[in-house]
Amino acid sequence: MRRWTLLVLVFALAGCKRGGSPASEPQAALPLLEDGGVDLGTGAISAPEVVLPSLAPLVERISPTVVSLSVLGTSRMPPGHERFFGGLRPPRQEKGGSGFIVDRSGLVVTNNHVVEGASSISVRLADGRRFEGDLIGRDAPTDLALVRLRSPPADLPVARLGDSDQLHVGDWLLAIGNPFGLETSVSLGILSATARDLGSGPYDEFLQTDAAINPGNSGGPLFDLSGSVVGVNTAIVNSQSGGRIGFAIPSSLVRVLLPQLERTGGVVRGALGVYTQDLTPELARALGLGSRRGAVVNGFVPGSSARSAGLGESDVIVSLDGRPIESARTLTRLVGLRRPGEMVRLGLIRGGQPASVTVRLGRRTDLEGAGPLRPAPPEEDQLPPDDMVPMRLGVEIGEVTPEVEEAIGVRGSGALVVSVEPGSPAERAGLQPGLVIVEVAGQAVHSAKEASELIRAARAQPPIVFKLVGPGRVSAVATVQP
């Protein structure tokens, strides 16, 4: 009897924890497999299943607005180099890209680098129909171009331009285009960052996405999940590990430039006529400022309207029409979106005190060759009749400013080749933007107006012989047959 009593006591003690609290429940162990792994199919904790919605209805709706472009062009040579080819034409080049329709009149947005130097453009719709296209506008600094279909049908599907300013990092995005010639390819990703500067120009403000973008996607649309175009795919950066990062021009910029591209074939930008630099912490301390953001004025272009309006050296520009200026680059970009002749109000810090000036913008010198393909109406451009003469040859000219002299290394008089229309007599002769005309028909050129007068006089006895100077004072001769 005593023995049974002892056994009962032992079992009672085993069921109790030290301190009188109940023993914890044994933990269930996952079964082990023969190879030492864990059998997740038995005893594993299950999570509720999340079903992702299909994007097929959205893709079916928006993909007909995306087109593929086949571009045929001729390799460009510096003026005077034709003699090395013995009179033979340089080889023709073929390239492709993407685009999207923005108007039922047949307007297609794409990249400038897709159609640059094109002698012919063929546009294929998603349903297989093909149309010839004409380049009607391009802007090299932002890499935008506008093509119009010849004899477009009435049933063209049209993409809707969205507002990229409303995007947030992490938003889902769809890229549709023709990578490697594979038409209407779709990729999905998120917005990785905004306002990226790739160092390709003063107007860089790219959207960054991890949606797959490859060669051939250039010029194609980047959609949000409502089906609106929020970007134009334009650049790829390859990492050392082999990965790709895609970049797109924001639709907010496309919306601003599209009317100019359609109307005059290019973008004419405003200019303050000032030299600026970023407000660094060191500069802020030297100037006795508490601000750490802005653009410091450190010089003026001769004849600057900003100087005439009262802007001074060491002034710090902190806003333009109420929009904050983070850096000198921000100032250049915002001014570049305005047209010459517009009035802008600059917020300043001068001597540690707030101030403001109102400036009428001048016209920015076009060193990128991004000027209009066609002259603007005389009432807007206010050009005298003589200055319209070079346009008939397909070339736009301007004055040689100090910035041009510094960029090209040319000192003295002449006339700057601002832009050259593709397929024009000027392009066929080898004229290129950025060159300086120093002689026309053997006569020295001292200004753009004088060049226009000499061209008009020389048209009576064609061809017209131009002497040009390029970077490093390299000279060349071009013969233009009107």
Number of C-alpha atoms within 10 A of each C-alpha: 5 6 7 8 9 10 10 10 10 10 10 9 11 10 11 12 11 9 6 9 9 10 11 7 6 6 6 8 10 14 15 12 10 8 6 8 10 14 13 13 10 11 11 13 7 8 6 5 6 6 6 6 6 8 11 8 8 13 17 9 12 20 23 18 20 27 30 30 29 20 21 18 19 15 11 17 13 15 24 17 14 17 9 8 9 8 8 9 10 12 9 12 13 12 15 23 27 33 33 32 27 21 15 16 16 22 23 29 27 30 28 23 18 24 27 17 20 22 16 17 23 17 26 19 22 16 9 10 9 16 18 17 24 19 25 22 27 33 25 18 18 23 23 26 29 27 27 23 21 15 11 16 12 9 7 16 21 19 23 18 18 20 17 21 12 8 18 13 13 12 13 18 23 24 29 30 31 27 22 13 18 11 20 22 16 16 15 17 15 17 21 18 16 19 13 14 14 14 9 10 15 17 21 20 21 24 27 24 28 20 23 20 30 19 16 24 34 28 36 31 33 29 25 21 13 11 19 18 26 28 29 30 31 29 21 18 14 10 9 7 6 7 10 17 17 23 29 26 28 26 22 16 20 20 13 12 20 20 14 18 24 20 17 19 25 29 28 25 22 22 25 23 20 20 15 23 16 22 24 16 14 11 15 19 13 9 16 11 18 10 15 17 19 27 27 26 20 14 16 18 15 11 10 19 20 22 18 11 12 12 23 17 16 17 21 33 30 26 20 20 12 11 12 16 22 17 20 22 20 21 23 20 16 17 20 21 17 20 18 20 15 13 14 17 14 22 22 22 19 18 13 15 8 12 14 17 15 17 21 19 23 21 16 16 21 21 19 14 22 24 29 26 25 20 18 17 11 11 7 10 11 10 13 10 10 16 20 18 19 19 19 16 19 21 26 28 27 20 19 22 18 15 12 19 16 11 14 19 15 20 13 10 18 26 26 29 25 23 28 27 27 19 14 18 19 25 22 18 20 20 31 23 22 22 30 31 28 22 20 23 19 12 14 16 22 17 18 23 19 18 28 24 17 22 22 18 14 16 16 10 11 14 14 20 19 23 22 25 23 20 15 10 14 12 16 18 19 23 21 20 16 16
